């Protein structure tokens, strides 16, 4: 039995789903970043208080948080600025502390960010928390707008909380302790989330932990670059070993 052409044309055709609206992408990114934003609050308050207690003006906190956006390096930077350290020393310290971002680019989804301006800002605003949130399996389908909004919100959280911390720094009593541990706690939570996303593939985090332990024992004064070097060598060695393993049909 032949199908009538008219009946065929009358059938509803499935049209592709429309792209999500920009405001919905922003709301989704706001939800994605909310947990990290709460963790940024005590960190920013501690950083802002450190700025004022170091003898710098309060606006240094917001300005450095917005322009440098270097996380742990900003804590180091304030002490170096207060001590009038040479620019060369500051530059070398920035390279050593933030060299990990070179490794982040190997798996950060920059290829999904559209436009030259978007890629430029995404590269500038890349931080540990943005990397952890965007490289998991849950974020594999995120759009360019969602990634950029996420990074913008993280940037905003840090700059705003640092400014508030500088304004309120003089009211924080000296007996308050533990704010400096917030950074360690945040990275611990991010690491646990990353391990859960691996779903049984624990070789990579095990190599990372072993690299850190060996670097701590063998190179205590240069632990960070030594740990990255050992971890990179371990990953390359594992890659060579797996590529030479014969595959069975």
Buried (B, 14 or more C-beta within 10 A) or exposed (E): EEEEEEEEEEEEEEEEEEEEEEEEBBBBBBEBBEBBBEBBBBBBBBBBBBBBBBEBEBEBBBBBBBEEBBBBBBBBBBEBBBEEBEEEEBEEBBEBBBEBBEBBEEEBBBEBBBEEEBBEBBBEBBBBBBBBBBBBEEBEEBBBBBBBBBBBBBBBBBBBBBBBBBBBBEEBEEEEEEBEEBBEEBBEBBBEBBBEBEEEEEEBBEBBBBBBEBBEEEBEEEBBBBBBBBBEEBBEEEEEEEEEEEEEE
